């Protein structure tokens, strides 16, 4: 019950507080350290990658190739009960730590990511990604990931937003369901941004305003994008925006929502996440997720319904385009550029011109 002013009663507040304590106790009791360092080992200028994984062996080779290519040396995997050879393979990889909890993914994924980021990336930059996501950004070839985080730090930024671009093949999804992941990265070379919708960063329409109001943006603020090919074909209201790169310093709460961290100061630019949702027999995975009620938002149900009615569905259409590159996505408005950062890149690429960066 609530009092006449609309405030929750003492007993309601007590009930919620006890529920939060029970939730945290369940997480703490379930947590196991399986492999690697037990605490932070990254140097101050290094980025720590955090990823949730369950039966992720399918992705591992290409995943490590990409992120080691970005310069990542420290990987923290939070396993949610893998039954394939994921754990054995991760233990053979250099620079890995593995935590585990078998609590329900849909109820505890925020705690999984937050704990891993706070424990292993305290006072460090942390890149939080899923196994089917490949992070990229303007300036990767010019300054690399270390150059990006150095720029963000010297400008006083503590996070970077990215937009997820769904990648898909020209062929029907059923025909490519069992492709190995390296082959997926070659054949899933199309995207479609014709049905993307945008909202202001703190708009109530995003459903994320509670979290996003706790961040500071620099004008023009990044937009929150929804829909894309999954909205167009399956009717999903999926959010395409998230905060994958954060500095886990004072006041920053990393990954408190699958798409948001709080306490951030963000630049007026966005990075890119190439998303391979439809790799690795996505229909079978969605059917298992739906049967187990793993995730509450119901997007798996929408995809199963559409694919069940049209098993030869292809996501390709006249609006699809071959992946055009980051520069084109900036011109098309899917990504947002920061003129100050572009000037920084130009100076970095010009021989004889170097910015002096003072630590402090």
C-alpha positions in Angstrom: 0.0 0.0 0.0 1.0 3.6 -0.4 0.2 6.6 1.8 -2.0 9.5 0.6 1.1 11.3 -0.8 1.8 8.4 -3.2 4.9 7.3 -1.3 5.5 3.6 -0.7 4.7 2.4 2.8 7.3 1.4 5.3 6.6 -2.3 4.7 6.8 -2.0 0.9 10.2 -0.2 1.3 11.3 -2.9 3.7 10.2 -5.7 1.4 12.1 -4.2 -1.5 15.2 -3.7 0.6 15.1 -7.3 1.8 14.6 -8.5 -1.8 17.7 -6.6 -2.9 19.7 -8.1 -0.1 18.5 -11.6 -0.9 19.3 -11.1 -4.6 22.8 -9.9 -3.7 23.3 -12.8 -1.3 22.3 -15.3 -3.9 24.8 -13.9 -6.3 27.6 -13.7 -3.8 26.9 -17.3 -2.7 27.0 -18.6 -6.3 30.2 -16.9 -7.4 33.2 -19.1 -8.2 36.7 -18.3 -9.4 37.7 -20.9 -11.9 40.9 -19.7 -13.6 43.5 -17.0 -13.9 44.3 -14.0 -11.6 42.0 -13.3 -8.7 42.4 -9.6 -8.9 43.3 -6.8 -11.3 46.6 -7.2 -13.1 46.2 -4.7 -16.0 48.5 -1.7 -16.2 47.0 1.8 -15.9 47.1 2.2 -19.7 45.6 -1.2 -20.6 42.0 -2.0 -21.3 40.3 -5.0 -19.6 37.7 -6.9 -21.7 34.7 -8.4 -19.9 32.4 -10.8 -21.6 29.6 -13.1 -20.5 29.7 -16.6 -22.0 27.8 -19.8 -22.0 28.7 -22.5 -24.5 30.7 -20.0 -26.5 33.4 -22.2 -28.0 31.9 -21.4 -31.4 33.0 -17.8 -31.3 36.3 -18.0 -29.5 39.0 -18.1 -32.3 37.6 -15.2 -34.2 36.7 -13.3 -30.9 40.3 -13.5 -29.7 41.7 -12.6 -33.1 39.6 -9.5 -33.3 40.2 -8.2 -29.7 43.9 -9.1 -29.6 44.1 -7.2 -32.8 42.7 -4.2 -31.0 45.5 -4.6 -28.4 43.5 -6.3 -25.6 45.8 -8.4 -23.3 43.4 -9.0 -20.4 40.2 -11.0 -20.8 37.7 -11.7 -18.0 35.0 -14.2 -18.9 32.0 -14.7 -16.7 30.7 -18.2 -17.4 27.0 -19.0 -16.9 27.3 -22.8 -16.9 29.0 -23.9 -20.2 28.6 -27.5 -21.1 30.7 -27.5 -24.2 34.5 -27.1 -24.2 34.4 -23.4 -23.7 36.1 -23.5 -20.2 38.9 -25.8 -21.3 39.7 -23.7 -24.3 39.6 -20.4 -22.3 42.0 -21.9 -19.8 44.5 -22.5 -22.6 44.4 -18.9 -23.7 46.9 -16.3 -22.3 45.7 -13.5 -20.3 42.3 -14.9 -19.2 40.4 -15.0 -16.0 37.2 -17.0 -15.6 34.4 -16.5 -13.0 31.3 -18.5 -12.9 27.7 -18.5 -11.6 24.9 -20.7 -12.8 22.1 -18.5 -11.6 19.5 -17.5 -14.2 21.1 -15.3 -16.9 18.0 -13.1 -17.3 17.8 -12.3 -13.6 21.5 -11.8 -12.9 23.3 -10.7 -16.0 23.8 -7.2 -14.7 25.5 -8.5 -11.5 27.7 -10.8 -13.6 29.0 -7.9 -15.7 29.2 -5.3 -12.9 31.1 -7.6 -10.6 33.6 -8.6 -13.2 34.2 -5.0 -14.3 34.6 -3.6 -10.8 36.8 -6.5 -9.6 39.2 -6.7 -12.6 39.0 -3.2 -14.1 39.0 -0.9 -11.1 40.6 2.4 -12.1 41.1 1.0 -15.6 39.2 1.2 -18.9 36.9 -1.7 -19.4 35.4 -2.9 -22.7 32.2 -4.8 -22.0 31.0 -6.9 -25.0 29.0 -10.1 -25.8 30.5 -13.0 -27.7 28.7 -12.2 -30.9 29.9 -8.5 -30.9 32.9 -7.0 -32.6 33.8 -3.5 -31.4 35.2 -0.9 -33.8 35.6 2.9 -33.9 36.8 5.8 -36.0 40.5 6.1 -35.7 41.3 2.5 -35.1 43.9 2.3 -37.8 45.4 5.7 -36.9 45.7 5.6 -33.1 44.3 2.2 -31.9 42.4 1.4 -28.8 45.1 2.7 -26.5 45.1 6.0 -28.4 41.3 6.2 -28.1 41.3 5.7 -24.4 44.2 8.1 -24.0 42.2 10.8 -25.9 39.1 10.2 -23.8 41.0 10.4 -20.6 42.8 13.6 -21.4 39.4 15.2 -22.4 37.9 14.1 -19.1 35.6 11.5 -20.6 34.8 8.3 -18.7 32.8 6.4 -21.3 31.9 6.0 -24.9 28.6 5.0 -26.5 28.4 2.6 -29.4 25.6 1.7 -31.8 25.0 -1.9 -32.7 24.7 -2.8 -36.4 23.1 -6.1 -37.2 25.1 -8.0 -39.8 23.3 -10.6 -42.0 23.9 -12.7 -45.1 22.2 -12.5 -48.5 21.1 -16.2 -48.2 18.2 -17.4 -46.2 19.1 -17.8 -42.5 18.3 -21.5 -42.6 21.0 -22.1 -45.2 23.8 -20.5 -43.1 22.7 -21.7 -39.7 25.7 -24.0 -39.2 28.4 -21.9 -40.8 31.6 -21.7 -38.7 32.0 -18.3 -37.2 35.0 -17.2 -39.3 32.9 -18.0 -42.4 30.0 -16.0 -40.9 32.2 -13.0 -40.6 32.8 -13.2 -44.4 29.3 -14.0 -45.5 27.3 -11.8 -43.0 28.4 -8.7 -44.9 25.1 -6.9 -45.2 23.3 -4.4 -43.0 20.1 -2.4 -43.2 19.5 0.9 -41.3 16.3 1.9 -43.2 14.1 1.2 -40.1 16.3 2.6 -37.4 14.5 5.1 -35.1 16.3 7.7 -32.9 15.5 9.4 -29.6 17.2 12.1 -27.6 19.7 10.7 -25.1 17.5 11.4 -22.0 14.1 11.0 -23.7 11.6 9.0 -21.5 10.7 7.2 -24.7 13.9 5.1 -24.5 12.8 3.3 -21.3 16.4 4.0 -20.1 15.9 7.6 -18.8 16.5 6.5 -15.1 20.0 5.4 -16.0 20.9 7.9 -18.7 19.9 10.9 -16.6 22.8 9.9 -14.3 25.3 10.5 -17.1 26.8 13.8 -18.4 26.8 14.3 -22.2 28.6 16.9 -24.3 26.6 18.6 -27.0 25.4 17.3 -29.3 24.6 14.3 -27.2 24.6 10.8 -28.8 21.2 9.5 -29.8 19.6 6.3 -28.6 18.7 4.1 -31.5 16.1 1.4 -31.8 14.8 -1.1 -34.3 16.9 -1.7 -37.4 16.6 -5.0 -39.3 15.2 -6.8 -36.2 12.5 -4.2 -35.8 11.7 -4.2 -39.5 11.4 -8.0 -39.9 10.5 -9.3 -36.5 8.7 -6.4 -34.8 11.3 -6.1 -32.0 11.7 -2.9 -30.1 15.3 -3.7 -29.5 17.7 -1.0 -28.3 20.8 -0.6 -30.5 22.8 1.7 -28.2 25.0 0.8 -25.3 28.0 1.9 -23.2 30.6 -0.7 -24.0 33.7 1.3 -23.1 33.9 2.7 -19.6 36.5 3.9 -17.1 35.7 2.1 -13.8 36.6 5.0 -11.6 34.9 6.8 -8.7 31.2 7.3 -9.2 31.0 5.0 -12.2 28.7 2.0 -12.0 29.5 -0.3 -15.0 26.8 -2.4 -16.7 23.9 -1.7 -14.3 21.7 -2.5 -17.3 22.5 -4.5 -20.4 22.6 -1.2 -22.4 23.7 1.3 -19.8 26.3 2.3 -17.2 26.0 5.3 -14.9 28.2 8.1 -13.6 29.7 8.6 -17.1 30.9 11.7 -18.9 30.4 11.0 -22.6 31.8 12.6 -25.7 29.6 13.7 -28.7 30.7 10.7 -30.8 29.7 7.0 -31.1 31.7 3.8 -31.8 30.4 0.8 -33.7 29.5 -2.7 -32.6 29.0 -5.2 -35.5 26.5 -7.7 -34.1 26.2 -11.2 -35.4 22.9 -12.2 -33.7 21.9 -14.6 -36.5 25.0 -16.7 -36.4 25.3 -20.1 -34.7 21.9 -21.5 -35.5 19.9 -18.6 -34.1 16.5 -20.2 -34.5 17.5 -23.2 -32.3 19.0 -20.9 -29.7 15.8 -18.8 -29.6 13.6 -21.9 -29.3 15.7 -23.1 -26.3 15.5 -19.6 -24.8 11.8 -19.4 -25.3 11.2 -22.9 -23.8 13.3 -22.0 -20.8 11.9 -18.5 -20.4 15.5 -17.4 -20.0 14.9 -13.8 -20.9 11.7 -11.9 -20.1 11.5 -9.3 -23.0 10.0 -11.8 -25.5 12.2 -11.0 -28.5 13.1 -14.7 -28.9 9.4 -15.4 -29.2 8.9 -12.9 -31.9 11.8 -14.3 -34.0 10.6 -17.9 -33.5 7.1 -17.0 -34.6 8.3 -15.2 -37.8 10.8 -17.9 -38.8 8.3 -20.6 -38.0 5.9 -19.1 -40.5 8.7 -18.5 -43.1 11.5 -21.0 -42.6 13.3 -19.7 -45.8 13.3 -16.1 -44.6 16.2 -13.9 -45.8 16.9 -10.6 -44.1 18.2 -9.2 -47.4 16.1 -6.7 -49.2 16.5 -3.8 -51.7 17.3 -1.6 -48.6 20.2 -3.7 -47.6 23.7 -2.5 -48.2 27.1 -4.1 -48.1 28.9 -3.0 -44.9 30.0 0.5 -46.0 32.6 1.2 -43.4 32.6 3.7 -40.5 33.0 6.8 -42.6 29.9 6.0 -44.6 27.9 5.2 -41.5 28.9 8.6 -40.1 27.6 10.3 -43.3 24.4 8.2 -43.1 23.8 9.4 -39.6 23.9 5.9 -38.0 27.1 6.9 -36.1 28.0 10.4 -34.8 31.4 12.1 -35.2 33.1 14.5 -32.8 34.9 17.4 -34.7 37.4 17.7 -31.9 38.3 14.0 -32.1 38.6 14.2 -35.9 41.0 17.1 -35.5 43.0 15.0 -33.1 43.1 12.2 -35.6 44.3 14.5 -38.3 47.1 15.8 -36.1 48.1 12.2 -35.1 48.4 11.3 -38.8 50.4 14.3 -39.8 54.2 13.8 -39.5 55.9 16.2 -37.2 52.8 17.2 -35.4 52.3 15.6 -32.0 50.0 16.6 -29.2 51.7 16.8 -25.8 49.7 14.8 -23.3 50.3 15.6 -19.6 49.3 13.0 -17.0 47.4 14.4 -14.1 
